[in-house]
Amino acid sequence: MEIKIKLTSEDGQSEIIVFAHSGNSDLSMNKTQHQCTVVEKCLAQILDCEVVEVGHHPSGAPFLPAFKEHRISISHSENLYAIQLSQTKNVGIDVQVIKKDLFEGRSYFVNDDEEKNLNLTNENLYLIWSAKEAVYKLKKGEIKKYKEGMTVLEIGSTSLVVRVDDEVINCSFSIQEDFLVLYTD
């Protein structure tokens, strides 16, 4: 495991870790089991214990049964994994390996307001996609329409703003050479 980034949210209430894992997969495990094992090993290091179990709510949102005070969000893209932990608030995170042009596929996740009001560069398309992924996780899947239910209102140099119904959610991001991580503040 190689830590790529370790950050603290703007309000200081959550920790963000992005790491790469390129170890060989146990052939007896499927891809999902392997990913879960990698995340649990990383969490054991972060939380300074031997074993950490990740449970899942009916919505699919992860939780830590032995660490009930912690809220967690998890993301992965290829060999990158991202974890956001907080003891005070729900969190949402997304990591994306940047590798292709998203312009052709924008109709699946960019709504009319975003199309009209935002500069749709490839970088911004990745940010819009990641923001919707992170906010969806923050809300534990309780968003009726993925594309229309969330609108990115503004994109800055390291942060953006998303509207979900009547709520405004602030997110921060870090863009690296070949990936980006975006998380709720």
C-alpha positions, 0 to 999 in steps of 0.5 A: 500500500502506497499513500498518495495523499493524506488530507484534512477537510476544510472544517477539520472534521474529517480525514481523507486518505488516497492510496494505491494498492498493486498487490496480487489478488488472492485467486480464491476471492472475487474482485469485490472481496479483494477490494474489501480486503484491501480497504479493511487492511488500510483501515486497520493501519489508520485506526491502529488495530489488527482487524477492521470489519466493514459492514454495509447498510441496506442502501450499500453505504459502508459502516464500521461495526467496531467503531460506531463513532466513525462515519466512513465513505469509500471509493476506488478506481482501478488500483486507487482507493480513497477513504474519508473518515469522520467522528462528527458528520456523514461524509462522501468521497470519490476518486477517479483515475483520469484517462479518457475524454468524458465529453461524449458520455456527459448526457448520462450525468450532466443536467441542463443547468450544468450544460448551460452554466458551467464550462464543460472541460474534460477536467470539469466533467470529471469534477461534476461526475465525482461530485455527484458520486460523493454527494450520493454517498453522503446521502446514502443513496437517498437521491431520487434522480441522479442526474437531475437531483443534484446540480453542480452550481459552481466550480472553483480551483479546489472546491465546488458547490452542489445543490441537492433539492434545497440543500447546498453542499460544499465539496473540496478536491485535489487534482493530481497528475493522473487522478482526482479525489473529491470529498464533501466538507 
